[in-house]
Amino acid sequence: MCRYVIAAITVLALPAIAEEAVITGNVESKCVINTDVNGVYGNPTAGTLSTLPADGGVFPIIRYDVALGSSYTAKITAPNTFSTSPTLSDNVQWTSAVEVNEVSDAAMSDYETDKVVYEHTTEFDMTEAGSTWFKVTSKAEYGFGRVYPAGLYRSIVLAECIAQ
């Protein structure tokens, strides 16, 4: 009887053998963002920079290509600071707007009316597959009656595509 117990313990004491099978996958976004037009600041007055064409500026145009509707949110944040500028000794007052400029499908007509705006960010639910072009208005007014110093001024529009 003792031999059987020792034999049973010996069999149970063998190390367990295991193997892992790895499964991988690569998911590519069905939302692509392209900058179709880089913006340009016009300088209509000594203390104002603006992307409005009436002020000598150019709107940045950002295109979203969505292959799968109701799966993404377009999140566009307009500038509220300069990424490059001469040293400024006063505050800059920023105003901005993001608007639908063009769509590839008439079913996208609700994007503009259904957008959500907070601070300098605008969100659009991309409910339809296709392309949507957004224009960004950016205006930067320097101090009260201040003159912008000469130099290069650059700001950044952040465009994101958030999976829902």
N, C-alpha and C positions, 0 to 999 in steps of 0.2 A: 504494500500500500504506500509505503514511504517512497519507493521508487517512482510510482506514478505521480505523486505530489511533486517530487523534484523534477520529473520530466515536464509536467504541466507548467511549473514555475519557469523552467528554462525556455520553453516555447513562448510563454507570455513575456519574457524579459528581452526578446529580440527587438532591436530598434525598428520603429515604424519607417517605412519608406514612402516618400511623397514626391510629387512632381508638380510644378506649376506650368500651366499653359497661358502664355501671354496673348492678350487680344488688344490690338491697337486700331485706331481709326483716326483719320484726319478730316476735320470738318472745315470746309471753306465757307466764308460768309456769303450770303446771298444778297449782300448790300455792299456796293462799291461807291466810294466818295471820290470825286474829281474836282479840281479847281479848274473851271473853264476860263475864268478871267481873274487875274490878280487885281486888287483894288489900287487906286491911286488917290492920294489926298490932294485936293485943290486947296488953295490958300486965298479965299475971297477977301478976307480982311487980315490985318496983321496979327490978330489973336485967334484966328479960326482956321482949323483944318477940317475938310469935309469931303466925303466921297460922292456927294450930290453932283450930277453933271452940271447943274446950273451954277455950282460953285467952282467949276473947273475940275471936278473929281471924276473918278470912275468907280462904279459899284463893283465889288468883288462878286463873282457869280460862282456858286458851288452847285455841282450836279450830283444828285443821288440816283444811282441805278439800283433798283430793287427787283430781284427775281422772284420773290415770294411775298405777296401781300399779307398784311396783318401780322407780321412777324418782327417788325423793326420800328424803332422810334428814331427820327432824325433829331439830333440835339445840336443846336448851333449857338455858340457863345460869341457875341460881338466883343470887340476890344473895349477894355476899360482902363488900359494903361499902355504906354509905349514900350515895345520891346527894345527899341533903339531910339535915342534922342539926345540932343545936347542936354547939358545940366539945366534943369528947370527949377526956379526958386519959388514958384507959386503953384497953386492947385490947378488941375485941369478938370473941367466939367465935361463928362462924357454923356452923349445921348446916342441911341442906336435903335435900329429896327431891322428885323429879318422878315422878308416877305417872299411868298411864292411868286416867281417871275414867269415861269413857263412850265407846262406839264405835257406829258406824252399821251395822256388819256383823260378824257373829259370827266371820268369818274373821280378824278383827283381834285375836283373843283372845291371840295369841302376842306381841303388842307388849310387854306388860309383862314377860314372862319372858325375852324376847330382847334387852332394852335393854342398852346399854353405859353404865356410869357411871364418870366420872373427875373428880376434884376436885369442882366444883360444877356440872358439865355432864353431861347425860344425852342419849343419842342413841337414836333409834328408827328402824329401817328401815320405811318406809311401803310395805309390800308390796301393799296393797289400795287400790283406789279407794274413796273415801267420806270421812266425817268422823270425827275422833278428838278427844276433849276430854282435856286434861291438866290435872292440878291440881298446884300447887307449894306445898310446905311450906317455910317459911322461919322460922328461929328465931335470934335475935341476943341473946346473953347478954353483959352488960357487966361486964368486970373480975371480981374476986372480991369478992362482997359489995358491989359498987358500985351506985349508984342513977343511973338515966338522968336527966339534966337535962330540965326541961320544954322542950317545943318540938315542931316538926314533924320527923318521921322519914320518909324516903322511900327506897326502894330499887327496883331495876329488874330484871325478869326479861327476859332476852334470848332471843327465840324466832326461830330461823332455819330456812329450808327449803333444804337443799343438794341440788342436782341431782347424781345419781349418774352 
